[in-house]
Amino acid sequence: MADVSGEISNGQRAFWTFLFYTLCGPFFAALAYAAVIILAPPLKLGALLPAGAPPLGEAVASVFVWAALPAALTALGVMPMVFRRGTFGWIVAAAAGVIAFAAATAIAPIQHEVTLAVLAFGAGLISLAVRHMLLAAGILRSE
């Protein structure tokens, strides 16, 4: 029987990094969008919401699907470091999230251009959250 308690390779770390980013990243984006839509009216921020928005379930599902593109781009951006060192820093995670979001909006534009800066900041935070999950799960080496 194989010893499963040993060290995982950097290739395996990169594989799991890609999976976590492409599955957990869109989930966090959809969860954040749902929280904003639900909490905006009670916090008296309803005027900031776009007019004629689709129903919550449809909007959250479309956010999840669209967010897969920047999540995959973020994963591809950090994977070379994971292959080499087995980890990457928090600033790299945040920058990769923002840059991948910008690239994704160039490939597949979103409807509300006025919110791009806020959404890019959110993409950086989501990338940090996924990196934290990878560290907590023991997939990435701690620095």
Backbone as ProteinMPNN parsed JSONL, in Angstrom:
{"seq_chain_A": "MADVSGEISNGQRAFWTFLFYTLCGPFFAALAYAAVIILAPPLKLGALLPAGAPPLGEAVASVFVWAALPAALTALGVMPMVFRRGTFGWIVAAAAGVIAFAAATAIAPIQHEVTLAVLAFGAGLISLAVRHMLLAAGILRSE", "coords_chain_A": {"N_chain_A": [[0.842, -1.173, 0.0], [0.513, 2.239, -0.768], [2.285, 4.992, 0.656], [0.526, 7.578, 1.886], [1.001, 9.736, 3.429], [3.13, 11.283, 2.781], [5.036, 13.988, 1.27], [3.464, 16.128, -1.065], [3.834, 16.607, -4.588], [5.038, 19.457, -6.494], [3.742, 19.617, -8.909], [1.315, 18.352, -8.344], [0.389, 20.177, -6.474], [0.024, 22.394, -8.155], [-2.008, 21.432, -9.821], [-4.143, 21.13, -7.969], [-4.323, 23.764, -7.185], [-5.266, 24.985, -9.533], [-7.777, 23.69, -9.709], [-9.032, 24.539, -7.29], [-9.109, 27.332, -7.685], [-10.722, 27.541, -10.018], [-13.132, 26.45, -9.2], [-13.821, 27.297, -6.548], [-13.372, 30.06, -6.68], [-15.345, 31.236, -8.564], [-17.592, 30.513, -7.044], [-17.278, 32.034, -4.666], [-17.435, 34.583, -5.836], [-20.092, 34.618, -6.803], [-21.422, 34.296, -4.379], [-20.687, 36.653, -3.049], [-21.881, 38.536, -4.745], [-24.589, 37.869, -4.414], [-24.858, 38.508, -1.693], [-24.487, 41.287, -1.75], [-26.693, 42.104, -3.3], [-28.815, 41.227, -1.679], [-28.344, 42.559, 0.75], [-28.29, 45.27, 0.122], [-30.854, 46.763, -0.058], [-31.836, 46.755, 2.758], [-29.756, 48.194, 3.932], [-30.076, 50.644, 2.918], [-28.954, 51.147, 0.406], [-29.995, 50.684, -2.028], [-30.264, 52.318, -4.253], [-27.871, 52.165, -5.532], [-27.874, 49.827, -6.923], [-28.145, 48.199, -10.119], [-30.617, 49.232, -12.497], [-33.434, 47.335, -13.499], [-32.461, 44.758, -13.036], [-31.929, 41.217, -13.359], [-33.826, 38.426, -11.884], [-32.749, 37.257, -8.621], [-31.64, 34.582, -8.448], [-31.095, 33.961, -11.147], [-29.291, 36.017, -11.756], [-27.171, 35.472, -9.98], [-26.385, 32.958, -10.864], [-25.459, 33.62, -13.429], [-23.314, 35.237, -12.756], [-21.655, 33.354, -11.509], [-21.044, 31.684, -13.708], [-19.775, 33.517, -15.484], [-17.596, 34.291, -13.919], [-15.905, 32.148, -13.995], [-14.061, 32.413, -16.053], [-12.183, 34.631, -15.371], [-11.25, 33.382, -13.055], [-9.979, 31.051, -13.958], [-7.972, 32.243, -15.497], [-6.558, 33.56, -13.477], [-5.621, 31.354, -12.025], [-3.957, 30.2, -13.969], [-2.074, 32.187, -14.069], [-0.75, 32.073, -11.587], [0.181, 29.504, -11.439], [2.811, 28.898, -12.576], [4.546, 29.738, -10.497], [3.757, 28.042, -8.469], [4.515, 25.591, -9.524], [7.293, 25.933, -9.476], [8.058, 26.792, -6.79], [6.163, 25.825, -5.032], [4.385, 27.43, -3.779], [2.889, 30.727, -3.481], [2.938, 34.266, -2.937], [0.838, 36.542, -0.997], [0.503, 39.047, -2.169], [1.01, 38.496, -4.816], [-1.152, 36.833, -5.34], [-3.325, 38.63, -5.048], [-2.716, 40.562, -7.029], [-2.711, 38.934, -9.32], [-5.399, 38.19, -9.396], [-6.678, 40.675, -9.909], [-5.497, 41.447, -12.363], [-6.228, 39.268, -13.984], [-8.991, 39.613, -13.913], [-9.217, 42.027, -15.315], [-8.268, 41.186, -17.826], [-10.238, 39.309, -18.419], [-12.516, 40.924, -18.645], [-11.845, 42.248, -20.951], [-11.984, 40.196, -22.775], [-14.583, 39.107, -22.449], [-16.847, 41.325, -22.161], [-18.524, 43.093, -19.463], [-21.778, 44.277, -18.368], [-22.039, 46.625, -16.766], [-20.03, 49.082, -16.778], [-19.254, 51.108, -15.048], [-18.732, 50.07, -12.59], [-16.351, 48.717, -12.653], [-13.862, 49.142, -11.306], [-14.455, 48.596, -8.609], [-15.311, 45.957, -8.846], [-12.957, 44.781, -9.784], [-11.319, 45.106, -7.544], [-12.749, 43.44, -5.827], [-12.273, 41.017, -7.134], [-9.566, 40.687, -6.608], [-9.701, 40.34, -3.823], [-11.18, 37.965, -3.699], [-9.379, 36.226, -4.903], [-7.413, 36.251, -2.93], [-8.853, 34.991, -0.893], [-9.179, 32.414, -1.949], [-6.502, 31.636, -2.092], [-5.965, 31.587, 0.637], [-7.599, 29.441, 1.384], [-6.269, 27.382, 0.055], [-3.841, 27.36, 1.454], [-4.767, 26.748, 4.038], [-5.751, 24.209, 3.603], [-3.472, 22.816, 3.282], [-2.33, 22.523, 0.845], [-0.778, 24.421, -0.554], [2.57, 25.392, 0.176], [3.494, 26.883, 3.251], [4.787, 30.153, 3.576]], "CA_chain_A": [[0.0, 0.0, 0.0], [1.316, 3.459, -0.902], [2.3, 5.898, 1.795], [-0.15, 8.809, 1.498], [1.334, 10.805, 4.362], [4.317, 11.984, 2.296], [4.948, 15.302, 0.65], [2.911, 16.141, -2.415], [4.732, 17.267, -5.533], [4.601, 20.772, -6.943], [2.768, 19.387, -9.977], [0.027, 18.113, -7.691], [-0.017, 21.468, -5.903], [-0.461, 23.228, -9.251], [-3.29, 20.866, -10.237], [-5.145, 21.494, -6.975], [-4.48, 25.215, -7.242], [-6.165, 25.259, -10.65], [-9.129, 23.254, -9.347], [-9.596, 25.42, -6.266], [-9.415, 28.637, -8.282], [-11.822, 27.495, -10.978], [-14.383, 26.056, -8.555], [-14.129, 28.13, -5.386], [-13.383, 31.465, -7.077], [-16.681, 31.629, -9.006], [-18.545, 30.379, -5.93], [-17.133, 33.227, -3.821], [-17.94, 35.736, -6.587], [-21.549, 34.543, -6.792], [-21.847, 34.53, -3.002], [-20.522, 38.086, -2.774], [-22.913, 39.246, -5.503], [-25.864, 37.633, -3.73], [-24.852, 39.275, -0.442], [-24.686, 42.703, -2.075], [-28.085, 42.286, -3.751], [-29.72, 41.014, -0.553], [-28.113, 43.528, 1.83], [-28.381, 46.665, -0.322], [-32.07, 47.464, 0.38], [-31.898, 47.07, 4.193], [-28.723, 49.171, 4.282], [-30.441, 51.866, 2.192], [-28.044, 51.301, -0.724], [-30.711, 50.167, -3.185], [-30.075, 53.2, -5.404], [-26.628, 51.791, -6.201], [-28.092, 48.622, -7.72], [-28.551, 48.503, -11.495], [-32.052, 49.169, -12.776], [-33.826, 46.23, -14.374], [-31.624, 43.578, -12.805], [-32.699, 39.965, -13.417], [-34.068, 37.831, -10.56], [-31.525, 36.945, -7.876], [-31.076, 33.284, -8.837], [-30.549, 34.07, -12.499], [-28.118, 36.899, -11.704], [-26.086, 34.779, -9.283], [-25.911, 31.894, -11.76], [-24.673, 34.216, -14.508], [-22.042, 35.672, -12.149], [-20.849, 32.149, -11.328], [-20.556, 31.23, -15.012], [-18.819, 34.487, -16.027], [-16.402, 34.338, -13.067], [-15.009, 31.022, -14.282], [-12.992, 32.876, -16.939], [-11.079, 35.248, -14.617], [-10.69, 32.423, -12.091], [-9.032, 30.2, -14.686], [-6.819, 33.08, -15.851], [-5.79, 33.758, -12.248], [-4.921, 30.093, -11.748], [-2.87, 30.062, -14.935], [-1.052, 33.17, -13.732], [0.036, 31.705, -10.392], [0.682, 28.131, -11.534], [4.268, 28.768, -12.729], [5.194, 29.849, -9.182], [3.453, 26.826, -7.712], [5.393, 24.553, -10.082], [8.681, 26.177, -9.062], [8.306, 26.925, -5.351], [5.13, 25.163, -4.237], [3.538, 28.439, -3.144], [3.0, 32.088, -3.989], [2.619, 35.231, -1.887], [-0.487, 37.149, -0.998], [0.462, 40.158, -3.12], [0.902, 37.867, -6.139], [-2.536, 36.371, -5.47], [-4.194, 39.782, -5.268], [-2.412, 41.139, -8.34], [-3.169, 37.997, -10.353], [-6.852, 38.298, -9.463], [-7.058, 41.935, -10.558], [-5.06, 41.4, -13.767], [-7.077, 38.294, -14.677], [-10.308, 40.242, -14.082], [-9.097, 42.988, -16.419], [-8.183, 40.415, -19.072], [-11.537, 38.683, -18.672], [-13.454, 41.94, -19.135], [-11.476, 42.535, -22.338], [-12.434, 39.058, -23.585], [-16.041, 39.017, -22.327], [-17.239, 42.537, -21.421], [-19.691, 43.051, -18.585], [-22.734, 45.329, -18.697], [-21.952, 47.841, -15.955], [-18.634, 49.498, -16.801], [-18.954, 52.047, -13.969], [-18.348, 49.329, -11.387], [-15.182, 47.884, -12.937], [-12.829, 49.267, -10.272], [-14.921, 47.875, -7.418], [-15.3, 44.53, -9.164], [-11.56, 44.346, -9.845], [-10.895, 44.98, -6.145], [-13.378, 42.211, -5.342], [-11.564, 39.873, -7.724], [-8.338, 40.531, -5.821], [-10.065, 39.766, -2.52], [-11.57, 36.567, -3.919], [-8.135, 35.485, -5.124], [-6.798, 36.08, -1.604], [-9.631, 33.992, -0.156], [-8.852, 31.091, -2.495], [-5.139, 31.335, -1.629], [-6.061, 31.211, 2.054], [-8.137, 28.078, 1.425], [-5.195, 26.465, -0.354], [-2.899, 27.268, 2.569], [-5.436, 26.052, 5.15], [-5.89, 22.794, 3.246], [-2.15, 22.22, 3.223], [-1.926, 22.302, -0.547], [0.381, 25.292, -0.774], [3.533, 25.484, 1.28], [3.455, 28.182, 3.926], [6.029, 30.882, 3.312]], "C_chain_A": [[0.889, 1.239, 0.0], [1.202, 4.311, 0.353], [1.703, 7.23, 1.366], [0.194, 9.974, 2.416], [2.528, 11.628, 3.902], [3.993, 13.331, 1.679], [4.326, 15.188, -0.742], [3.851, 16.93, -3.325], [4.174, 18.635, -5.926], [3.623, 20.666, -8.112], [1.374, 19.145, -9.422], [-0.499, 19.393, -7.062], [-0.611, 22.368, -6.986], [-1.827, 22.739, -9.74], [-4.397, 21.285, -9.272], [-5.367, 22.999, -6.921], [-5.443, 25.586, -8.358], [-7.6, 24.866, -10.3], [-9.779, 24.166, -8.322], [-9.982, 26.77, -6.865], [-10.629, 28.572, -9.197], [-13.152, 27.063, -10.369], [-14.767, 26.985, -7.4], [-14.196, 29.617, -5.737], [-14.746, 31.922, -7.577], [-17.74, 31.506, -7.91], [-18.479, 31.601, -5.033], [-17.658, 34.475, -4.522], [-19.467, 35.757, -6.567], [-22.101, 34.803, -5.396], [-21.751, 36.008, -2.635], [-21.595, 38.897, -3.499], [-24.275, 39.08, -4.831], [-25.947, 38.434, -2.44], [-25.099, 40.755, -0.704], [-26.139, 42.953, -2.465], [-29.054, 42.165, -2.577], [-29.581, 42.116, 0.496], [-28.268, 44.986, 1.404], [-29.673, 47.35, 0.124], [-32.132, 47.734, 1.89], [-30.862, 48.117, 4.64], [-28.942, 50.501, 3.574], [-29.459, 52.19, 1.07], [-28.688, 50.801, -2.015], [-30.534, 51.019, -4.429], [-28.802, 52.859, -6.175], [-26.777, 50.562, -7.086], [-28.528, 48.995, -9.124], [-30.054, 48.363, -11.675], [-32.328, 48.001, -13.714], [-32.966, 44.994, -14.229], [-32.492, 42.315, -12.879], [-32.966, 39.438, -12.003], [-32.765, 37.328, -9.938], [-30.879, 35.64, -8.33], [-30.429, 33.323, -10.21], [-29.277, 34.921, -12.507], [-26.93, 36.195, -11.056], [-25.522, 33.661, -10.159], [-25.06, 32.477, -12.885], [-23.34, 34.743, -13.985], [-21.122, 34.466, -11.977], [-20.238, 31.7, -12.653], [-19.507, 32.197, -15.561], [-17.516, 34.466, -15.233], [-15.458, 33.168, -13.297], [-13.839, 31.456, -15.161], [-11.878, 33.597, -16.164], [-10.463, 34.308, -13.583], [-9.662, 31.521, -12.768], [-7.791, 30.989, -15.088], [-5.938, 33.347, -14.632], [-4.978, 32.513, -11.927], [-3.751, 29.898, -12.692], [-1.736, 31.04, -14.644], [-0.179, 32.766, -12.558], [0.646, 30.309, -10.494], [2.188, 28.018, -11.788], [5.025, 28.872, -11.404], [4.952, 28.614, -8.336], [4.316, 25.678, -8.215], [6.822, 24.704, -9.565], [8.89, 26.076, -7.558], [7.295, 26.212, -4.469], [4.205, 26.134, -3.534], [3.662, 29.748, -3.899], [2.491, 33.024, -2.903], [1.242, 35.851, -2.038], [-0.583, 38.292, -1.999], [0.364, 39.623, -4.546], [-0.534, 37.404, -6.372], [-3.469, 37.538, -5.778], [-3.97, 40.386, -6.65], [-2.897, 40.233, -9.461], [-4.686, 38.061, -10.508], [-7.304, 39.549, -10.199], [-6.691, 41.909, -12.045], [-5.921, 40.42, -14.565], [-8.482, 38.85, -14.881], [-10.28, 41.23, -15.241], [-9.029, 42.267, -17.761], [-9.534, 39.795, -19.422], [-12.554, 39.705, -19.166], [-13.111, 42.372, -20.557], [-11.981, 41.429, -23.265], [-13.959, 38.99, -23.623], [-16.531, 40.204, -21.501], [-18.47, 42.324, -20.55], [-20.546, 44.287, -18.854], [-22.456, 46.656, -17.99], [-20.499, 48.275, -15.817], [-18.269, 50.417, -15.642], [-18.473, 51.343, -12.701], [-17.074, 48.506, -11.57], [-14.119, 47.957, -11.845], [-13.211, 48.495, -9.011], [-14.891, 46.374, -7.663], [-13.882, 43.983, -9.259], [-10.993, 44.181, -8.439], [-11.481, 43.706, -5.535], [-12.704, 40.966, -5.888], [-10.253, 39.619, -6.988], [-8.623, 39.905, -4.466], [-10.462, 38.295, -2.645], [-10.337, 35.709, -4.152], [-7.4, 35.253, -3.803], [-7.529, 35.02, -0.789], [-9.319, 32.582, -0.643], [-7.444, 30.69, -2.061], [-5.158, 30.905, -0.163], [-6.624, 29.801, 2.205], [-7.071, 27.06, 1.068], [-4.153, 26.293, 0.753], [-3.505, 26.472, 3.724], [-5.574, 24.551, 4.873], [-4.551, 22.084, 3.176], [-1.682, 21.937, 1.814], [-0.727, 23.149, -0.897], [1.298, 25.233, 0.433], [3.385, 26.845, 1.939], [4.816, 28.851, 3.758], [6.808, 31.141, 4.564]], "O_chain_A": [[1.905, 1.277, 0.694], [0.166, 4.344, 1.015], [2.305, 7.944, 0.564], [-0.277, 11.09, 2.197], [2.902, 12.588, 4.577], [2.837, 13.743, 1.586], [4.629, 14.264, -1.496], [4.573, 17.816, -2.867], [2.997, 18.928, -5.716], [2.768, 21.535, -8.284], [0.383, 19.655, -9.944], [-1.699, 19.665, -7.111], [-1.626, 23.027, -6.762], [-2.704, 23.55, -10.04], [-5.46, 21.738, -9.697], [-6.476, 23.457, -6.644], [-6.338, 26.407, -8.159], [-8.533, 25.623, -10.565], [-10.947, 24.53, -8.464], [-11.061, 27.292, -6.582], [-11.48, 29.461, -9.154], [-14.201, 27.291, -10.97], [-15.919, 27.406, -7.298], [-14.992, 30.354, -5.154], [-15.272, 32.911, -7.067], [-18.675, 32.305, -7.855], [-19.517, 32.154, -4.671], [-18.26, 35.336, -3.881], [-20.068, 36.807, -6.338], [-23.132, 35.459, -5.246], [-22.643, 36.547, -1.98], [-22.155, 39.836, -2.932], [-25.025, 40.046, -4.696], [-27.002, 38.986, -2.124], [-25.837, 41.404, 0.037], [-26.746, 43.919, -2.002], [-30.016, 42.928, -2.493], [-30.576, 42.56, 1.069], [-28.369, 45.86, 2.265], [-29.593, 48.457, 0.657], [-32.456, 48.857, 2.278], [-31.082, 48.834, 5.616], [-28.087, 51.385, 3.626], [-29.166, 53.356, 0.809], [-27.988, 50.525, -2.99], [-30.64, 50.511, -5.545], [-28.668, 53.225, -7.343], [-25.907, 50.28, -7.909], [-29.211, 50.002, -9.31], [-30.685, 47.488, -11.081], [-31.54, 47.718, -14.617], [-32.763, 44.26, -15.197], [-33.663, 42.348, -12.501], [-32.399, 39.945, -11.035], [-31.805, 37.014, -10.642], [-29.672, 35.609, -8.573], [-29.342, 32.781, -10.41], [-28.304, 34.586, -13.184], [-25.803, 36.313, -11.536], [-24.31, 33.447, -10.187], [-24.044, 31.889, -13.257], [-22.339, 34.7, -14.699], [-19.93, 34.553, -12.272], [-19.053, 31.374, -12.714], [-18.465, 31.762, -16.05], [-16.44, 34.608, -15.814], [-14.317, 33.2, -12.835], [-12.738, 30.922, -15.028], [-10.718, 33.205, -16.288], [-9.278, 34.426, -13.27], [-8.597, 31.26, -12.21], [-6.678, 30.467, -15.027], [-4.712, 33.36, -14.741], [-3.795, 32.6, -11.598], [-2.672, 29.48, -12.271], [-0.574, 30.757, -14.937], [1.01, 33.082, -12.535], [1.536, 29.968, -9.715], [2.807, 27.101, -11.249], [6.025, 28.182, -11.203], [5.823, 28.186, -7.579], [4.8, 24.875, -7.417], [7.482, 23.713, -9.253], [9.783, 25.366, -7.095], [7.544, 26.013, -3.28], [3.332, 25.717, -2.774], [4.445, 29.863, -4.842], [1.705, 32.62, -2.047], [0.577, 35.704, -3.064], [-1.631, 38.491, -2.614], [-0.292, 40.23, -5.391], [-1.072, 37.562, -7.468], [-4.31, 37.442, -6.671], [-4.929, 40.686, -7.36], [-3.44, 40.718, -10.453], [-5.2, 37.994, -11.625], [-8.215, 39.489, -11.024], [-7.495, 42.307, -12.889], [-6.301, 40.712, -15.699], [-9.104, 38.589, -15.91], [-11.204, 41.27, -16.053], [-9.663, 42.693, -18.727], [-9.923, 39.764, -20.589], [-13.377, 39.383, -20.024], [-13.991, 42.817, -21.294], [-12.361, 41.695, -24.406], [-14.556, 38.836, -24.688], [-16.623, 40.109, -20.277], [-19.335, 41.5, -20.848], [-20.09, 45.234, -19.494], [-22.634, 47.715, -18.593], [-19.816, 47.893, -14.867], [-17.096, 50.505, -15.279], [-17.868, 51.974, -11.835], [-16.753, 47.678, -10.718], [-13.532, 46.934, -11.493], [-12.372, 47.818, -8.418], [-14.492, 45.607, -6.787], [-13.629, 42.847, -8.858], [-10.267, 43.223, -8.171], [-10.793, 42.983, -4.815], [-12.577, 39.967, -5.181], [-9.873, 38.469, -6.768], [-7.877, 39.04, -4.008], [-10.116, 37.48, -1.79], [-10.258, 34.586, -3.653], [-6.832, 34.183, -3.585], [-6.899, 34.239, -0.076], [-9.206, 31.657, 0.161], [-7.212, 29.536, -1.702], [-4.455, 29.973, 0.228], [-6.171, 29.045, 3.065], [-6.973, 26.004, 1.695], [-3.644, 25.192, 0.959], [-2.838, 25.624, 4.317], [-5.52, 23.731, 5.79], [-4.508, 20.863, 3.025], [-0.729, 21.184, 1.616], [0.24, 22.653, -1.474], [0.852, 25.047, 1.565], [3.173, 27.848, 1.257], [5.856, 28.195, 3.795], [7.879, 31.746, 4.51]]}, "name": "protein", "num_of_chains": 1, "seq": "MADVSGEISNGQRAFWTFLFYTLCGPFFAALAYAAVIILAPPLKLGALLPAGAPPLGEAVASVFVWAALPAALTALGVMPMVFRRGTFGWIVAAAAGVIAFAAATAIAPIQHEVTLAVLAFGAGLISLAVRHMLLAAGILRSE"}
